[in-house]
Amino acid sequence: MKKENTEIYKEIENRIVKLKYEPGELIKEKELINEFNVSRTPIREALLKLSEKGLVKMIPRVGTYVSQIDIKNIKYAYETKKYLEMLASELASLRATNEEIEKIVKISERIDTYDTIKNYKDYIEDDHLFRKTIREASKNPMLIEYLEELNVITGRFIRYIHYKIKDPKWYNRSLKKIAYAIKNRDSELARKETEKHLAIFLEEVSKKFFM
């Protein structure tokens, strides 16, 4: 896929994940053609790729619609994501640059200042940035790619249900423990704290949506 086409694809994907295009919504190709000032081909190419990922449904002679959220797939995504994020934290503690570590710690401290209701969008965005920074610090391209794909699935779900953290103080403290384990280059602790964090989070979400 050409660079321009990739950028269009990423932008549409981002809009789906952030619910700017909601589940079931019709994606108007003509509007996208005008917005990006391109021919129909790159738009169709982007939509075809999104269709392959299950984010849109293309119906011949009808149109392209944003796919509904599949709870079963969400469950599978979280089960997989848990172990990959544990590995990402472990590798980040060994491979992260000092600048990356500083960024991870700063994000965890910034998250701690948010009101989860008033600053909900900022809270969610920084939570995703925290995980993104850690996976990129792992320096493992395959791991990064897999986690990015999973985060497209889970990121849309979290925003859609407008997830409220049951115990923000615990959640924030847990992120800080992960951040400081990485800062201290303690790979075993980084993995354990990530496992603990995700196990409690997944238990809470599972009770509400996956039972």
TORMAR-504774 format. One record per residue: z negated, x, y of N, C-alpha, C, O in turn; residue in three letters. Coordinates in steps of 0.001 Angstrom, whole numbers, padded with zeros to 6 digits, always signed. Example, Ala and Ser with C-alpha at 12.3 -4.5 7.8 and 13.67 -1.06 7.14 Angstrom:
! TORMAR-504774
-007800+013190-005690-007800+012300-004500-007800+013200-003300-008465+014236-003319ALA;-007080+012850-002250-007140+013670-001060-007870+012900+000030-008039+013409+001138SER;
This chain:
! TORMAR-504774
+000000+000839-001191+000000+000000+000000+000000+000882+001252-000801+001810+001358MET;+000907+000589+002206+000993+001361+003438-000288+001227+004252-001046+000269+004096LYS;-000516+002217+005131-001738+002224+005928-001893+000937+006728-002972+000344+006759LYS;-000807+000505+007379-000855-000718+008185-001199-001924+007313-002001-002773+007702GLU;-000590-001990+006139-000850-003097+005218-002289-003074+004719-002928-004117+004575ASN;-002792-001862+004456-004175-001713+004002-005143-002203+005066-006134-002862+004753THR;-004860-001884+006322-005723-002319+007424-005737-003842+007541-006781-004441+007800GLU;-004577-004461+007349-004492-005928+007389-005290-006523+006229-006048-007477+006402ILE;-005103-005944+005051-005831-006399+003864-007342-006302+004082-008077-007247+003793TYR;-007800-005156+004592-009229-004935+004818-009793-005912+005848-010915-006398+005704LYS;-009015-006193+006877-009468-007119+007915-009618-008537+007358-010607-009213+007641GLU;-008649-008984+006577-008739-010325+005983-009904-010383+004995-010649-011363+004961ILE;-010054-009336+004200-011167-009262+003252-012497-009340+003994-013404-010060+003576GLU;-012610-008602+005089-013828-008587+005885-014152-009977+006434-015313-010384+006471ASN;-013129-010687+006851-013334-012045+007375-013820-012995+006286-014625-013889+006544ARG;-013327-012794+005077-013775-013624+003948-015229-013317+003613-016033-014228+003419ILE;-015565-012027+003545-016931-011609+003214-017924-012105+004259-019020-012549+003920VAL;-017534-012027+005534-018440-012429+006617-018320-013912+006976-018869-014373+007977LYS;-017585-014647+006130-017462-016108+006244-016751-016573+007506-016896-017725+007915LEU;-015983-015681+008125-015129-016136+009221-014037-017030+008636-013541-017949+009287LYS;-013680-016730+007386-012869-017631+006574-013804-018150+005484-014225-017390+004612TYR;-014124-019415+005530-015106-019975+004602-014469-020395+003275-013261-020624+003207GLU;-015292-020497+002213-014767-020950+000922-014030-022281+001055-014537-023229+001655PRO;-012828-022335+000487-012026-023550+000546-011131-023662+001766-010315-024579+001856GLY;-011277-022734+002710-010491-022805+003950-009051-022328+003728-008804-021370+002996GLU;-008123-023010+004368-006712-022617+004308-006479-021415+005221-006859-021434+006392LEU;-005856-020377+004682-005484-019211+005485-004059-019423+005991-003124-019541+005200ILE;-003905-019469+007281-002604-019771+007885-001804-018487+008092-002095-017688+008982LYS;-000801-018314+007255-000006-017087+007270+000692-016868+008611+000746-015742+009106GLU;+001222-017932+009197+001943-017793+010466+001040-017251+011568+001472-016447+012394LYS;-000212-017695+011576-001165-017208+012580-001444-015720+012379-001572-014971+013347GLU;-001538-015297+011118-001780-013885+010823-000572-013031+011196-000722-011919+011702LEU;+000619-013554+010946+001851-012842+011314+001892-012604+012819+002236-011514+013277ILE;+001539-013631+013580+001527-013513+015046+000403-012600+015528+000589-011798+016443ASN;-000760-012730+014904-001916-011928+015315-001675-010435+015105-001956-009627+015990GLU;-001161-010075+013944-000956-008660+013612+000423-008147+014033+000721-006957+013930PHE;+001251-009075+014508+002592-008720+014986+003391-007979+013908+003943-006904+014140ASN;+003429-008596+012724+004151-008008+011594+005044-009077+010958+004992-010252+011323VAL;+005851-008646+010015+006672-009597+009258+005788-010294+008218+004595-010011+008110SER;+006382-011187+007475+005627-011929+006455+005231-011033+005282+004224-011288+004620ARG;+006014-009989+005023+005799-009156+003833+004402-008530+003752+003740-008697+002728THR;+003920-007816+004784+002584-007224+004665+001466-008255+004534+000450-007995+003889PRO;+001654-009426+005146+000646-010479+005018+000609-010986+003581-000463-011170+003005ILE;+001788-011211+003011+001864-011677+001626+001307-010632+000662+000628-010965-000309ARG;+001603-009370+000942+001105-008284+000090-000420-008252+000105-001056-008087-000936GLU;-001001-008411+001295-002463-008423+001430-003067-009614+000693-004071-009474-000005ALA;-002457-010777+000850-002969-011985+000201-002839-011913-001321-003700-012411-002046LEU;-001766-011296-001797-001592-011123-003244-002691-010236-003825-003224-010511-004899LEU;-003018-009171-003099-004082-008274-003567-005433-008986-003552-006242-008814-004464LYS;-005673-009787-002512-006917-010556-002434-006980-011599-003544-008054-011923-004051LEU;-005811-012120-003912-005735-013081-005014-006094-012414-006340-006783-013003-007173SER;-005621-011182-006527-005931-010425-007743-007432-010166-007860-007971-010082-008964GLU;-008103-010040-006713-009550-009802-006698-010350-011103-006772-011578-011085-006851LYS;-009641-012221-006745-010317-013508-006855-010887-014044-005562-011673-014992-005575GLY;-010497-013442-004428-011034-013887-003141-010219-015016-002517-010732-015778-001699LEU;-008960-015120-002901-008139-016239-002426-007382-016839-003606-007207-016206-004647VAL;-006942-018077-003410-006136-018754-004425-004822-019156-003789-004792-019927-002829LYS;-003732-018627-004331-002406-018911-003791-001756-020020-004612-001517-019864-005809MET;-001474-021137-003954-000870-022287-004627+000564-022452-004127+000778-022735-002948ILE;+001548-022276-005014+002958-022382-004601+003253-023698-003879+002836-024772-004311PRO;+003980-023583-002773+004415-024724-001956+003259-025500-001322+003461-026568-000745ARG;+002060-024960-001434+000897-025612-000803+000265-024691+000228+000139-025051+001398VAL;-000135-023489-000214-000735-022531+000707-001751-021633+000029-001948-021696-001185GLY;-002387-020806+000822-003398-019869+000325-004769-020295+000826-004983-020467+002026THR;-005688-020461-000108-007036-020915+000224-008066-019855-000164-007888-019133-001145TYR;-009136-019773+000611-010244-018886+000262-010917-019451-000988-011232-020640-001047VAL;-011134-018602-001975-011738-019048-003235-013181-019495-003037-013891-019001-002162SER;-013594-020441-003873-014996-020838-003900-015817-019707-004525-015274-018861-005235GLN;-017106-019698-004261-017978-018659-004806-018374-019030-006231-018901-020113-006483ILE;-018111-018115-007153-018410-018321-008574-019783-017723-008878-019942-016503-008908ASP;-020777-018593-009106-022152-018141-009327-022265-017227-010547-023046-016276-010542ILE;-021490-017512-011585-021540-016679-012792-021090-015249-012474-021698-014283-012935LYS;-020025-015126-011686-019550-013794-011296-020552-013075-010407-020695-011854-010478ASN;-021248-013841-009567-022278-013255-008701-023381-012640-009559-023840-011529-009295ILE;-023789-013359-010563-024832-012858-011469-024392-011559-012133-025149-010588-012173LYS;-023167-011542-012654-022655-010336-013314-022551-009170-012332-022835-008023-012678TYR;-022141-009481-011105-022003-008437-010079-023350-007795-009778-023450-006573-009676ALA;-024389-008622-009637-025722-008083-009348-026274-007275-010515-026920-006247-010310TYR;-026023-007733-011736-026496-006991-012908-025889-005591-012945-026571-004619-013270GLU;-024621-005497-012615-023924-004203-012606-024348-003359-011411-024602-002161-011532THR;-024417-004011-010261-024731-003331-009006-026103-002650-009046-026296-001579-008472LYS;-027036-003286-009727-028390-002737-009817-028372-001296-010323-028972-000411-009714LYS;-027686-001069-011433-027697+000267-012044-026834+001265-011276-027140+002457-011239TYR;-025775+000786-010676-024940+001691-009880-025650+002115-008598-025492+003252-008152LEU;-026427+001220-008004-027182+001596-006799-028313+002558-007140-028655+003425-006334GLU;-028890+002413-008318-029901+003379-008761-029283+004772-008849-029871+005754-008395MET;-028095+004846-009437-027389+006127-009549-027014+006663-008174-027121+007863-007923LEU;-026576+005780-007286-026190+006205-005937-027370+006832-005199-027212+007854-004531ALA;-028550+006227-005316-029744+006772-004660-030118+008130-005243-030484+009055-004518SER;-030017+008230-006561-030319+009496-007239-029379+010605-006761-029824+011704-006428GLU;-028085+010312-006729-027108+011317-006308-027222+011631-004819-027049+012779-004409LEU;-027511+010619-004016-027648+010833-002569-028792+011792-002265-028700+012607-001347ALA;-029865+011692-003034-031004+012588-002806-030636+014042-003091-031261+014963-002565SER;-029629+014239-003918-029190+015591-004282-028035+016094-003421-027890+017301-003223LEU;-027206+015173-002906-025952+015576-002269-025820+015219-000793-024921+015721-000119ARG;-026683+014378-000289-026543+013925+001102-026706+015079+002085-027504+015991+001868ALA;-025941+015022+003162-026123+015994+004240-027371+015607+005031-027867+014487+004909THR;-027870+016529+005835-029037+016220+006669-028733+015079+007635-029601+014259+007932ASN;-027493+015033+008123-027084+013961+009048-027099+012606+008340-027529+011604+008912GLU;-026628+012584+007099-026631+011328+006334-028058+010867+006057-028366+009678+006147GLU;-028918+011812+005721-030319+011467+005457-030976+010913+006713-031707+009925+006652ILE;-030719+011542+007836-031273+011067+009106-030806+009635+009391-031579+008802+009864GLU;-029546+009367+009099-028987+008022+009316-029653+007000+008393-029992+005901+008831LYS;-029840+007352+007129-030481+006459+006157-031898+006105+006606-032296+004941+006573ILE;-032647+007112+007022-034028+006886+007479-034049+006024+008735-034860+005104+008843VAL;-033166+006314+009681-033120+005549+010936-032792+004083+010695-033368+003200+011329LYS;-031866+003828+009780-031510+002434+009472-032711+001709+008876-032997+000571+009249ILE;-033418+002365+007950-034585+001728+007319-035663+001430+008356-036346+000409+008268SER;-035817+002312+009330-036818+002097+010384-036373+001003+011356-037194+000236+011859GLU;-035068+000941+011614-034546-000103+012512-034686-001485+011871-035034-002457+012542ARG;-034416-001562+010583-034558-002831+009862-035985-003357+009987-036208-004564+010078ILE;-036937-002444+009989-038353-002819+010061-038722-003476+011393-039768-004118+011493ASP;-037882-003325+012410-038184-003899+013733-037618-005309+013900-037940-005993+014871THR;-036785-005746+012966-036109-007037+013121-036995-008220+012748-037830-008145+011846TYR;-036783-009302+013467-037305-010606+013070-036237-011202+012153-035095-011386+012575ASP;-036593-011503+010910-035587-011925+009927-034936-013266+010255-033909-013617+009675THR;-035529-014012+011179-034923-015285+011592-034098-015090+012864-032922-015451+012906ILE;-034712-014525+013890-034014-014319+015167-032887-013301+015045-031828-013460+015653LYS;-033119-012260+014261-032136-011174+014131-031462-011186+012759-031150-010132+012205ASN;-031243-012374+012221-030756-012489+010838-029458-011711+010604-029353-010953+009640TYR;-028477-011900+011480-027181-011231+011289-027323-009717+011351-026736-009002+010539LYS;-028103-009225+012317-028334-007779+012434-029041-007252+011188-028729-006170+010690ASP;-029993-008034+010697-030762-007654+009512-029833-007478+008305-029896-006475+007595TYR;-028979-008468+008094-028052-008425+006957-027054-007275+007108-026772-006558+006147ILE;-026520-007107+008329-025532-006042+008563-026143-004662+008326-025513-003797+007718GLU;-027382-004457+008810-028017-003149+008621-028440-002927+007169-028442-001795+006686ASP;-028792-003997+006484-029113-003875+005064-027883-003386+004294-027990-002530+003415ASP;-026725-003935+004634-025475-003494+003989-025109-002071+004421-024603-001289+003617HIS;-025362-001740+005680-025076-000388+006170-025963+000639+005470-025516+001744+005163LEU;-027211+000277+005221-028157+001142+004511-027592+001513+003137-027572+002683+002755PHE;-027137+000503+002409-026607+000727+001060-025270+001480+001099-024990+002321+000245ARG;-024456+001158+002106-023159+001825+002266-023350+003320+002526-022643+004154+001959LYS;-024312+003645+003387-024573+005047+003724-025063+005814+002504-024684+006967+002295THR;-025903+005175+001705-026407+005821+000488-025277+006060-000511-025161+007152-001066ILE;-024450+005053-000742-023380+005241-001741-022374+006292-001283-021853+007049-002103ARG;-022094+006344+000025-021178+007372+000524-021799+008761+000415-021098+009751+000208GLU;-023121+008822+000557-023825+010104+000438-023886+010594-001005-024221+011753-001254ALA;-023564+009722-001955-023555+010129-003370-022426+011112-003663-022483+011874-004629SER;-021382+011084-002801-020216+011973-002942-019480+011776-004272-018836+012693-004782LYS;-019589+010570-004816-018902+010241-006065-017883+009143-005768-018250+007972-005666ASN;-016603+009510-005627-015576+008538-005224-015482+007312-006133-015268+006199-005654PRO;-015639+007512-007431-015533+006390-008363-016704+005427-008184-016525+004209-008185MET;-017895+005983-008031-019094+005170-007808-018984+004395-006498-019326+003215-006432LEU;-018507+005067-005468-018329+004432-004157-017366+003257-004260-017627+002179-003726ILE;-016254+003474-004950-015239+002416-005091-015796+001206-005840-015595+000067-005419GLU;-016493+001452-006947-017047+000344-007735-018068-000445-006920-018067-001676-006939TYR;-018939+000265-006205-019964-000417-005416-019367-001193-004250-019859-002265-003896LEU;-018317-000658-003660-017661-001377-002565-017064-002687-003064-017139-003710-002383GLU;-016469-002651-004256-015898-003871-004843-016994-004893-005127-016820-006083-004865GLU;-018113-004433-005659-019224-005340-005967-019851-005907-004702-020285-007059-004676LEU;-019895-005095-003658-020499-005554-002403-019649-006595-001689-020168-007389-000905ASN;-018365-006597-001950-017507-007668-001424-017958-009002-002025-018036-010014-001327VAL;-018250-008990-003319-018669-010208-004021-020062-010648-003577-020262-011803-003202ILE;-021023-009725-003621-022408-010090-003306-022623-010312-001815-023455-011129-001419THR;-021874-009587-000987-022029-009732+000464-021652-011118+000942-022318-011682+001810GLY;-020594-011667+000386-020171-013022+000754-021220-014043+000302-021538-014985+001027ARG;-021747-013842-000897-022751-014757-001452-024013-014795-000590-024509-015869-000254PHE;-024527-013616-000236-025760-013534+000554-025599-014240+001891-026503-014945+002338ILE;-024466-014052+002519-024228-014713+003806-024059-016220+003628-024506-017007+004462ARG;-023415-016607+002544-023146-018029+002304-024439-018816+002087-024588-019923+002604TYR;-025368-018249+001327-026628-018959+001059-027632-018755+002187-028718-019334+002174ILE;-027260-017923+003166-028145-017588+004291-029506-017153+003733-030554-017702+004074HIS;-029441-016154+002870-030620-015701+002129-031772-015307+003045-031615-014514+003973TYR;-032928-015882+002755-034149-015559+003498-035048-014706+002609-035377-015096+001488LYS;-035435-013563+003104-036301-012670+002339-037702-013261+002291-038297-013562+003326ILE;-038219-013424+001088-039513-014081+000889-040649-013299+001533-041530-013878+002169LYS;-040625-011992+001366-041687-011135+001920-041031-009967+002669-040849-008891+002100ASP;-040674-010180+003955-039978-009135+004727-040732-007812+004793-040113-006748+004774PRO;-042064-007866+004871-042848-006625+004968-042672-005781+003712-042479-004567+003782LYS;-042742-006453+002552-042528-005719+001300-041105-005165+001251-040895-004003+000901TRP;-040133-006001+001604-038724-005614+001533-038459-004383+002398-037819-003429+001956TYR;-038954-004415+003627-038739-003299+004555-039443-002034+004076-038896-000934+004162ASN;-040655-002205+003575-041414-001064+003061-040694-000441+001865-040681+000778+001691ARG;-040100-001303+001052-039369-000838-000125-038142-000007+000267-037862+001021-000350SER;-037415-000456+001295-036257+000308+001782-036693+001667+002326-036020+002676+002116LEU;-037823+001681+003025-038338+002951+003566-038701+003921+002443-038466+005124+002555LYS;-039267+003398+001373-039628+004255+000238-038382+004904-000367-038395+006076-000741LYS;-037314+004124-000453-036044+004669-000956-035534+005749-000005-035136+006833-000431ILE;-035554+005434+001294-035053+006368+002313-035819+007687+002293-035221+008761+002362ALA;-037139+007600+002200-037940+008829+002252-037897+009602+000936-038076+010820+000932TYR;-037663+008919-000171-037460+009632-001438-036174+010452-001364-036118+011584-001843ALA;-035142+009863-000756-033880+010591-000561-034092+011752+000408-033591+012855+000189ILE;-034835+011491+001477-035109+012541+002468-035839+013724+001835-035570+014879+002163LYS;-036760+013422+000927-037549+014470+000268-036824+015096-000924-037380+015932-001636ASN;-035562+014672-001129-034723+015208-002214-035358+014985-003586-035198+015796-004498ARG;-036087+013865-003715-036733+013526-004981-035848+012511-005709-035991+011303-005521ASP;-034949+013008-006526-033952+012139-007168-034577+011126-008123-034136+009979-008196SER;-035602+011553-008850-036257+010641-009798-036946+009496-009060-036837+008337-009461GLU;-037650+009824-007985-038344+008794-007205-037347+007871-006503-037564+006662-006423LEU;-036265+008441-005999-035238+007630-005327-034672+006598-006292-034466+005441-005928ALA;-034425+007023-007511-033904+006105-008539-034935+005032-008879-034597+003852-008983ARG;-036194+005443-009052-037257+004500-009429-037518+003473-008333-037688+002287-008614LYS;-037548+003935-007076-037804+003010-005962-036651+002018-005800-036866+000855-005458GLU;-035432+002488-006048-034273+001590-005982-034335+000567-007108-034052-000613-006901THR;-034707+001026-008298-034836+000113-009441-035895-000958-009167-035673-002142-009423GLU;-037038-000532-008648-038131-001460-008344-037705-002479-007286-037962-003676-007417LYS;-037059-001987-006249-036598-002840-005144-035631-003907-005658-035784-005090-005353HIS;-034642-003485-006433-033618-004416-006903-034140-005363-007972-033701-006511-008047LEU;-035072-004899-008799-035636-005755-009849-036371-006944-009240-036216-008077-009697ALA;-037171-006687-008210-037924-007766-007555-036979-008694-006803-037122-009916-006860ILE;-036013-008110-006100-035033-008913-005363-034243-009814-006315-034065-011003-006049PHE;-033773-009243-007421-032961-010006-008372-033768-011094-009071-033241-012165-009371LEU;-035029-010825-009327-035894-011845-009939-036009-013057-009018-035946-014202-009464GLU;-036179-012786-007735-036308-013858-006749-035013-014666-006630-035041-015897-006627GLU;-033885-013971-006533-032593-014652-006401-032245-015411-007684-031711-016519-007631VAL;-032550-014808-008834-032232-015433-010123-032937-016767-010299-032355-017718-010819SER;-034188-016837-009867-034958-018081-010004-034306-019224-009240-034378-020381-009655LYS;-033673-018897-008127-033076-019926-007275-031653-020299-007680-031247-021452-007542LYS;-030891-019314-008183-029455-019547-008354-028893-019306-009748-027853-019870-010090PHE;-029552-018483-010565-028939-018087-011829-029610-018672-013069-029180-018387-014187PHE;-030636-019470-012900-031366-019998-014055-030596-021160-014686-031051-021738-015673MET;
